[in-house]
Amino acid sequence: MPSSVFNTRLALALSAAALTLVSPAPARAQSGGEVLSNTSVVNMITAKVSKDLILTKIRTTKTSFDVTAGGMVRLHQAKVPQDIMLAMMTAAADPKMATPAAGAAEVLTNNEVVQMVQGQLPRPIIIEKIRSSKSRFDTTSDGLVSLQSNKVPDEVVKAMMAAPVAPSK
């Protein structure tokens, strides 16, 4: 074999070996042990990560979101967009992606709804929270008067009235 062909082949082989040594390993689709939290989402929003990337991250990563009434109010106060909050609620309800919450599951009452209204959560978020949660609402005439005095919108009260009642313990 002529030396020029040998030198060319040797140079190509050495180049390929060098690239293998300096090339980073392929990125994984998911971060192995990462578990997303409310704080992780707020940090991504603060860092101006695109909404599309945040939504994809929520759909593909294990989560431990606080989607209680108080948690939702804090997310809203941190300026988390409505569609991201809805995605977080969906992820929290997915047994394959959500880590089990510590303690008993939240049972919504009139107090939590008033908290969300006073926290100025958007109506669609409040209504979805009502539809996706166990609840024990007081929709008696006294309960309706209390909700009205706390400025709970009729649309939200109707959702409360339509919600199934959680069994008593």
C-alpha positions in Angstrom: 0.0 0.0 0.0 1.4 3.4 -0.9 2.5 5.5 2.0 0.1 8.4 1.1 -2.9 6.1 1.3 -1.7 4.7 4.6 -1.0 8.2 6.0 -4.6 9.3 5.0 -6.2 6.3 6.6 -4.1 6.7 9.7 -5.0 10.4 9.9 -8.8 9.6 9.5 -8.6 6.9 12.2 -6.8 9.3 14.6 -9.3 12.0 13.9 -12.2 9.7 14.6 -10.6 8.6 17.9 -10.0 12.1 19.0 -13.6 13.1 18.3 -14.8 10.2 20.3 -12.7 11.4 23.3 -13.9 15.0 23.2 -17.5 14.6 22.1 -20.0 15.0 24.9 -22.3 12.0 25.7 -25.7 12.3 24.1 -28.2 14.2 26.3 -30.9 12.2 27.9 -34.5 13.1 27.3 -35.2 13.1 31.1 -33.1 14.0 34.0 -32.7 10.7 35.8 -33.6 11.4 39.4 -35.0 14.9 39.1 -38.4 15.6 40.6 -40.0 18.9 39.5 -41.5 21.1 42.3 -43.3 24.4 42.3 -40.0 26.1 43.0 -38.4 24.5 39.9 -41.2 25.8 37.7 -41.0 29.3 39.2 -37.2 29.2 38.7 -37.6 28.3 35.0 -40.2 31.1 34.6 -37.9 33.6 36.3 -35.1 32.6 34.0 -37.4 33.1 31.0 -37.2 29.5 29.8 -39.8 29.3 27.0 -43.3 28.2 27.9 -43.1 25.4 25.4 -40.0 23.9 27.1 -41.5 24.3 30.5 -44.7 22.5 29.4 -42.6 19.7 27.8 -40.5 19.4 31.0 -43.7 19.1 33.1 -45.1 16.3 30.9 -41.8 14.3 30.8 -40.4 14.6 34.3 -41.5 13.2 37.7 -43.3 15.8 39.7 -44.1 16.7 43.3 -46.2 19.8 42.8 -48.1 21.5 45.6 -51.4 22.1 43.9 -53.4 22.8 47.1 -55.4 26.0 47.1 -52.5 27.7 48.9 -50.0 26.3 46.5 -52.0 27.5 43.5 -52.3 31.0 45.0 -48.5 31.2 45.5 -47.9 30.1 41.9 -50.3 32.8 40.7 -48.5 35.4 42.9 -45.2 34.2 41.3 -46.7 35.0 37.9 -46.9 31.4 36.7 -49.0 31.5 33.5 -52.4 29.8 33.6 -51.6 27.1 31.1 -48.6 26.1 33.1 -50.6 25.9 36.3 -53.2 23.7 34.5 -50.4 21.4 33.2 -49.0 21.2 36.8 -52.5 20.2 38.1 -52.7 17.5 35.4 -49.2 16.2 36.1 -50.0 16.1 39.9 -53.0 13.9 39.2 -51.0 11.5 37.0 -50.0 8.5 39.1 -47.2 7.6 36.7 -45.5 11.0 36.9 -46.4 12.4 40.3 -44.7 11.3 43.5 -47.2 10.6 46.3 -48.0 13.7 48.4 -47.1 13.6 52.1 -50.2 13.5 54.3 -53.8 13.1 53.3 -55.2 14.4 50.0 -56.7 17.8 50.2 -60.5 18.0 50.5 -61.7 21.4 49.2 -64.1 23.4 51.3 -65.6 26.8 50.9 -62.6 28.2 52.8 -60.1 27.0 50.1 -62.3 28.4 47.3 -62.5 31.8 49.1 -58.7 31.7 49.5 -58.3 31.1 45.8 -60.8 33.9 44.9 -59.1 36.3 47.3 -55.7 35.3 45.9 -57.1 36.4 42.5 -56.6 33.1 40.8 -58.2 33.1 37.3 -61.7 31.5 37.3 -60.7 28.7 34.9 -58.0 27.6 37.4 -60.4 27.7 40.3 -63.1 25.8 38.4 -60.5 23.1 37.3 -59.3 22.8 40.8 -62.9 22.2 42.0 -63.5 19.7 39.3 -60.3 17.7 39.9 -60.4 17.7 43.7 -62.3 15.9 46.4 -64.6 18.4 48.0 -67.0 19.0 50.9 -68.6 22.3 50.1 -71.3 24.0 52.1 -73.9 25.0 49.5 -76.7 25.4 51.9 -78.5 28.8 51.8 -76.1 30.0 54.6 -73.1 28.7 52.7 -74.3 30.5 49.5 -74.7 33.8 51.5 -71.2 33.4 52.9 -69.8 32.7 49.4 -71.6 35.8 48.0 -70.3 38.0 50.8 -66.8 36.8 50.0 -67.3 37.7 46.3 -67.1 34.2 44.9 -68.3 34.5 41.3 -71.6 32.6 40.4 -69.7 30.5 37.8 -67.4 29.2 40.6 -70.4 28.6 43.0 -72.2 26.6 40.2 -69.0 24.4 39.8 -69.0 23.9 43.6 -72.7 22.8 43.5 -72.0 20.4 40.7 -68.9 18.8 42.3 -69.3 15.4 43.9 -69.1 15.3 47.6 -66.1 13.5 49.2 -67.0 10.7 51.6 -66.8 11.7 55.3 -64.2 9.9 57.4 
